Structures are given as structure tokens and as C-alpha cells.
Amino acid sequence: MSEDLVTITGDGLTARINPLGAELWSLTDSSGAEYMTDADPAFWSGHAPLLFPIVGSLSGDVLRLDGREYQLPRHGFARRSMFSPVHVEGNEARFRLTDSPETRALYPFGFVLEVSFRIEGVTLHIATSVFNPNADPLPLSFGYHPAFAWPLPGGADKAAHKLVFEADEPQPVRRVSRETGLLLAQGEPTPITARELPLTEDLFRADALIWDDLKSRSLRYGAADSTQLEIAFPDTPSLGVWQVPGARYICIEPWAGHADPEHFTGDFHEKPGIVLLESGQTRSFRMDVTVQPR
């Protein structure tokens, strides 16, 4: 598959993107150091899937809309769809996915989903836009799901890595049910202290940590006195952090939306966290990843 990747290069970084899912597969610096997952299939072979038109799972994997039901799998279909490269030049690339008979069988709406990647210095800018060509509002969720190397290149021990949030985050964290993938009603005390979350594999033995109402719109990931990543996500109010214990990655996932809460079987328009995009309007979701070398 590597021969099919689209490569963009700037002064400080190189990114490689798979048109299948418009998925970021690699982010390297000028020395060749890799900041993304090794995608070891013993744990998880994903790299950075895009979650659209849902984030997480629906109850019974069923989208209920105006009295009809549609089978829509976890995280939606964008991650398994072939995007068209509409612009590739130098340090930037843009990919597009539009509705088709196949997507409308799962999600009965028209849409235009575009993803752009641009390298500026040691920052990778990613922007995803959704356009609503329908006469009625378009209900949707969107999320990023990038898996960054853990440990990052730079020589720091895995146990020294942490997340440092932009703002205080005292609220409880949420979990999903391992059986259903639905958001559990009961939260648990935050593992963040003074805006810092030390990363350990034990955090993820009960699956992802989820903040469904995050105050921060950026965070720093890495180890003190070593390579770090600054990750900004100004347009997404929720966050998931996840890995399979033992793997060499950490997923830091800005979301606009989340899984169905347990026992929710209402209409898709009423789903908690849903985004309603008016007819003829575009909604954009940005994520910037800046490498701060050791």
C-alpha cells in the first residue's frame, strides 16, 4: 500500500496520506524520525482514521431517522471510503468524498467531505470541512483518531510521557461499555492533576478515556526535556484518549460528537452531541500538530 500514499513535504516535516480514508499514515521530521504509530497488527493496524458521519457506536449499530432504520457501523464509513485527491502540490494536499448510493444506504443524506493537509515549518495543519447540499439540515458527527508514537522519538522512556492540558479539567471522565460500545452513564474521577495526565497502560484497561465536554482546545504530549507534540483542536468540544495496553501508540482524538449513551434509542436528530448543519452551509474542523524537537 505504501506506493499508493500521497506525500507532501515542507521545510521541517514530511507527511504521507493514504487516499483510502484520507488517512495520515506517517509524519516524519527532516532526520526521518517517525511521530506516528508503527501500526503493529498485534494491537491495532489503524493510523489516523477519520470518523464520519458518527463518532463511536450507535445503539445496535442502527441509525434511527424519521421512523426508518439504517445499519451504520462504528465510527461510520469515511475511514473505509476511497477519497479523490483533488489537489496535491509541494507542501499541501486536499482530498474529497461525496455521497453515493452506497453511502446513502447507510446514511440517507447528500454531503461533501473535504480534508486538507498543509505543512508549515514544523506544523502539520489538517482541516476537514463538511458541506450540506440538502434542502434540510444535515445531522452529523466528526472526529479525528490519530495514533502517535508512544514513546515519541527523542529517547525518553515511555513512562515519562504525559498530556498537559490547556485548561483545568476537573470534570469526571466517561467510559464506553466493552459489550455495546455505548457511553456509560456513570463517570469516574478525573485522572488529571494540575492539568497533567501521566500516561500509563493501566489507564486504558477499561478502554478509552472520554471527555464529552472538554474545556481545553489544545494540549501538549510528550516527556519533559524531550521531543513533544503540541496538538490544537479549536473546533471540537470532546476528546478521547485510547490505546491497546502494550502497544507503541497513543490515540489523542478530538471529536465533535460521541457514542450513543446507554439506553438511547431516539431519532438521530436528537442524539446527544450531534451537529446540525443548515442547508447550504459548511462546517470545518481543524487539528494542528506541531513538533517541538528535543
C-alpha positions in Angstrom: 0.0 0.0 0.0 2.9 2.4 0.6 3.3 3.0 -3.2 -0.3 4.5 -3.1 0.4 7.0 -0.4 0.4 10.7 -1.3 3.5 12.6 0.0 3.7 16.2 0.9 6.9 17.9 2.2 7.8 21.2 3.8 10.8 22.7 5.4 10.6 20.7 8.6 8.2 17.8 8.1 7.0 15.1 5.6 3.5 13.6 5.7 2.2 10.6 3.8 -1.5 10.2 3.4 -3.5 7.2 2.2 -6.4 8.2 -0.2 -8.3 5.2 1.4 -9.9 7.1 4.2 -7.7 10.2 3.5 -5.8 8.8 6.4 -2.5 10.2 7.7 -0.1 7.2 7.7 3.3 8.9 8.5 4.7 12.1 9.9 8.4 12.4 9.9 10.9 15.2 10.6 13.9 16.2 8.5 16.0 13.5 10.3 13.5 10.8 9.4 12.2 10.4 12.9 8.6 9.0 12.8 5.9 10.6 15.0 3.0 8.2 14.1 2.1 4.7 15.1 4.0 1.6 13.9 0.6 0.1 13.2 1.5 -3.3 14.7 -1.4 -5.5 13.8 -1.0 -7.4 17.0 -2.6 -4.4 18.7 -4.3 -2.1 16.1 -3.4 -1.6 12.4 -5.0 1.9 12.1 -3.1 5.0 11.7 -5.4 8.1 11.9 -8.9 7.3 10.6 -11.4 10.0 10.1 -14.7 9.4 11.9 -17.7 10.4 9.9 -20.7 10.7 10.0 -20.7 9.3 13.5 -18.1 9.0 16.3 -18.2 5.8 18.2 -21.2 3.4 18.2 -24.9 3.8 17.7 -27.2 1.6 19.8 -27.3 -1.7 18.0 -25.4 0.0 15.2 -28.7 1.4 14.0 -29.3 5.0 12.8 -32.9 5.8 13.5 -34.3 8.6 11.4 -37.9 9.7 10.9 -39.2 6.2 11.7 -36.7 4.3 9.4 -33.6 2.4 10.4 -30.2 2.2 8.7 -27.3 0.0 9.6 -24.3 2.2 10.3 -21.2 0.7 11.8 -19.0 2.1 14.5 -17.2 5.3 13.5 -19.1 5.5 10.2 -17.9 4.8 6.7 -15.4 7.5 5.8 -12.4 5.6 7.1 -13.2 2.8 4.7 -14.0 5.0 1.7 -11.7 6.0 -1.2 -11.2 9.8 -1.3 -10.3 11.5 -4.5 -7.1 13.6 -4.4 -8.3 17.0 -5.8 -5.1 18.9 -5.2 -1.6 17.7 -4.5 1.4 20.2 -4.7 4.5 20.6 -2.7 3.6 21.0 1.0 -0.2 20.6 0.7 -2.9 18.1 -0.4 -6.7 18.0 -0.5 -9.0 15.0 -0.7 -12.7 14.8 -1.3 -15.5 12.3 -0.6 -19.1 12.8 -1.7 -22.2 10.8 -1.2 -23.0 7.8 -3.3 -25.7 5.1 -3.5 -23.5 3.0 -1.1 -23.2 5.8 1.5 -26.9 6.8 1.2 -27.9 3.2 2.0 -26.2 3.7 5.4 -26.8 7.5 5.9 -29.5 8.9 3.6 -28.1 12.3 3.0 -26.0 14.2 0.5 -22.7 15.6 1.7 -19.3 16.8 0.5 -16.4 15.9 2.9 -13.1 17.5 2.2 -9.8 17.0 4.1 -6.8 19.2 3.5 -3.2 18.7 4.8 -0.6 21.5 4.8 2.9 21.6 6.2 4.2 24.9 7.5 7.6 24.7 9.2 7.2 22.1 11.9 3.4 22.1 12.0 1.0 19.9 10.1 -2.3 21.7 9.6 -5.3 19.4 9.0 -8.7 20.8 8.2 -11.8 18.9 7.4 -14.9 20.5 6.1 -18.5 19.2 5.6 -20.8 20.9 3.1 -24.6 20.3 3.3 -26.1 20.3 -0.3 -29.5 19.1 1.1 -32.6 21.2 1.4 -32.9 20.2 5.1 -30.4 20.4 8.0 -27.7 17.7 7.9 -27.2 15.8 11.2 -23.6 14.6 11.7 -20.7 14.0 14.0 -17.0 14.1 13.1 -13.8 13.1 14.8 -10.0 12.7 14.4 -8.4 9.5 15.5 -4.6 9.9 15.1 -2.3 7.4 16.7 1.0 9.0 17.7 4.2 7.1 18.7 4.5 6.2 22.3 7.3 6.8 23.2 8.0 9.6 20.8 11.4 9.8 19.1 13.9 11.6 21.3 14.9 8.9 23.7 12.6 9.5 26.6 11.1 6.4 28.4 7.5 5.5 27.7 6.6 6.1 31.4 7.9 9.7 31.3 5.2 10.7 28.8 2.2 12.8 29.8 -0.6 15.0 28.5 -0.6 18.6 29.6 -4.0 20.3 29.0 -4.5 24.0 28.2 -7.2 24.4 30.9 -8.2 22.8 34.1 -10.3 19.7 33.5 -11.9 18.8 36.9 -15.0 17.1 35.5 -15.4 13.3 35.6 -14.2 11.2 32.6 -16.5 8.9 30.8 -16.1 5.3 29.5 -17.9 3.1 27.0 -19.3 -0.3 27.6 -17.0 -3.1 26.3 -20.0 -5.1 25.3 -22.0 -2.4 23.4 -19.6 0.4 22.8 -22.1 2.9 24.2 -21.3 5.7 26.6 -21.8 4.7 30.2 -24.0 7.0 32.3 -21.7 6.9 35.4 -18.5 8.9 35.1 -15.3 8.3 37.2 -13.0 10.8 38.9 -10.6 12.5 36.6 -7.0 11.2 36.5 -5.8 14.7 35.7 -3.9 16.6 38.4 -2.9 20.3 37.9 -3.7 19.9 34.1 -1.3 17.0 33.8 -2.2 13.4 32.9 0.7 10.9 33.3 0.3 8.2 30.7 0.2 4.6 31.8 -1.2 1.5 30.2 -3.4 0.8 33.2 -5.5 3.9 32.2 -6.8 2.0 29.2 -7.6 -1.4 30.6 -11.2 -0.3 30.8 -11.0 1.2 27.2 -10.8 4.9 26.3 -10.9 7.9 28.5 -13.6 10.3 27.2 -14.2 13.9 28.0 -17.6 14.8 26.5 -17.4 18.5 27.5 -13.7 19.4 27.3 -12.7 23.0 28.2 -9.2 22.8 26.6 -8.8 23.3 22.9 -5.1 22.3 22.9 -2.7 20.0 24.8 0.9 19.0 24.8 2.0 15.4 24.6 5.5 14.0 25.4 8.1 13.9 28.1 9.9 16.8 29.8 13.3 17.7 28.3 12.5 15.5 25.2 10.5 15.7 22.0 6.9 16.9 22.4 3.9 17.5 20.2 1.6 20.5 20.5 -1.9 19.5 19.4 -4.6 22.1 18.8 -8.2 21.3 18.1 -10.2 24.6 18.2 -13.4 23.2 16.7 -14.1 20.1 18.7 -15.6 20.0 22.2 -14.9 16.4 23.1 -11.8 14.2 23.4 -11.0 10.6 23.5 -7.6 9.1 24.6 -7.1 5.4 23.9 -4.7 2.6 23.2 -4.5 -1.2 23.5 -2.3 -1.9 26.5 1.2 -3.0 25.3 1.0 -1.1 22.0 3.5 1.5 21.0 1.0 4.3 20.2 -1.4 6.7 22.0 -4.5 7.9 20.2 -5.4 11.6 21.0 -8.8 12.1 19.4 -10.6 15.4 19.1 -14.3 14.8 18.5 -17.4 16.7 17.7 -19.8 14.1 18.9 -19.5 10.8 20.7 -21.1 7.3 21.0 -24.8 6.9 21.9 -25.4 7.0 25.6 -26.6 3.7 27.1 -30.3 3.1 26.6 -30.6 5.9 23.9 -32.8 4.7 21.0 -34.1 8.1 19.8 -34.1 9.7 16.5 -30.6 10.6 15.1 -31.5 14.3 15.1 -31.9 14.0 18.9 -28.6 12.1 19.5 -26.6 13.8 22.3 -23.6 15.6 20.8 -25.0 15.7 17.2 -24.1 18.6 14.9 -26.9 20.1 12.8 -25.6 21.7 9.7 -28.0 24.0 7.9 -28.8 23.7 4.2 -26.0 25.2 2.0 -23.7 25.7 5.0 -20.1 24.4 5.6 -18.7 23.4 8.9 -14.9 23.0 9.4 -12.9 21.0 12.0 -9.2 21.8 12.4 -6.3 19.9 14.0 -2.8 21.3 14.1 0.2 19.1 15.1 3.4 20.9 15.9 6.6 19.1 16.6 8.8 20.5 19.3 12.2 18.7 18.9 14.3 17.8 21.9 
